[in-house]
Amino acid sequence: MANETFHWLDIEPIGIELSEQHPDIDPLTISFPKLKALVQQLQGFKEQPGHPCNERILEAIQQAWIDELDR
């Protein structure tokens, strides 16, 4: 996602980025605090005011990451 920014609600692009950036991590074994930190470290990630992260969003990101690995 060169030169593109994204935020917490961009679930699919985050899942793709995580699968590409961290092929050595099994998304089924990662804790939500660690997942949140990995997302925040992705190049292009920008938190938006009024769109905080919560458990439901992290679950969706985790599932998108799993789905990307299954392709």
C-alpha positions as CSV (number, residue, x, y, z in Angstrom):
1,M,0.0,0.0,0.0
2,A,2.6,2.5,-1.0
3,N,1.8,6.1,-0.3
4,E,-1.6,5.1,1.1
5,T,-2.9,5.8,4.6
6,F,-5.5,3.6,6.4
7,H,-7.1,3.4,9.8
8,W,-8.8,1.0,12.1
9,L,-11.8,0.5,9.9
10,D,-9.8,-0.6,6.9
11,I,-9.9,-4.2,8.0
12,E,-9.0,-6.0,4.7
13,P,-6.0,-3.8,3.8
14,I,-4.7,-4.2,7.4
15,G,-5.1,-8.0,7.1
16,I,-3.2,-8.0,3.8
17,E,-0.4,-5.8,5.2
18,L,0.0,-8.0,8.3
19,S,0.2,-11.2,6.3
20,E,2.9,-9.6,4.1
21,Q,4.9,-8.0,6.9
22,H,4.7,-10.8,9.4
23,P,4.7,-14.1,7.6
24,D,6.3,-15.7,10.6
25,I,3.4,-14.9,13.0
26,D,0.4,-17.2,13.3
27,P,-2.6,-14.8,13.7
28,L,-4.4,-17.5,15.7
29,T,-1.8,-17.2,18.5
30,I,-1.3,-13.5,18.8
31,S,-2.7,-11.5,21.7
32,F,-4.9,-8.5,21.0
33,P,-2.5,-6.1,22.7
34,K,0.3,-7.4,20.4
35,L,-2.0,-7.3,17.4
36,K,-2.9,-3.7,18.1
37,A,0.8,-2.8,18.4
38,L,1.6,-4.5,15.1
39,V,-1.2,-2.6,13.3
40,Q,0.0,0.7,14.8
41,Q,3.5,0.0,13.5
42,L,2.4,-0.5,9.9
43,Q,3.6,2.1,7.4
44,G,0.7,4.3,6.4
45,F,-1.4,3.6,9.5
46,K,-3.0,6.7,11.0
47,E,-5.5,6.7,13.8
48,Q,-8.4,8.9,13.2
49,P,-10.1,11.0,16.0
50,G,-13.4,9.4,16.9
51,H,-12.5,6.0,15.6
52,P,-10.8,4.2,18.5
53,C,-9.8,0.5,18.4
54,N,-11.8,-2.0,20.3
55,E,-12.0,-5.8,20.7
56,R,-14.5,-6.2,17.9
57,I,-12.2,-4.4,15.4
58,L,-9.2,-6.4,16.5
59,E,-11.2,-9.6,16.0
60,A,-12.1,-8.5,12.5
61,I,-8.5,-7.7,11.7
62,Q,-7.4,-11.0,13.0
63,Q,-10.0,-12.8,10.8
64,A,-8.9,-10.7,7.8
65,W,-5.3,-11.8,8.4
66,I,-6.3,-15.5,8.7
67,D,-8.4,-15.2,5.5
68,E,-5.5,-13.7,3.6
69,L,-3.3,-16.6,4.7
70,D,-5.9,-19.0,3.5
71,R,-5.8,-17.6,-0.1
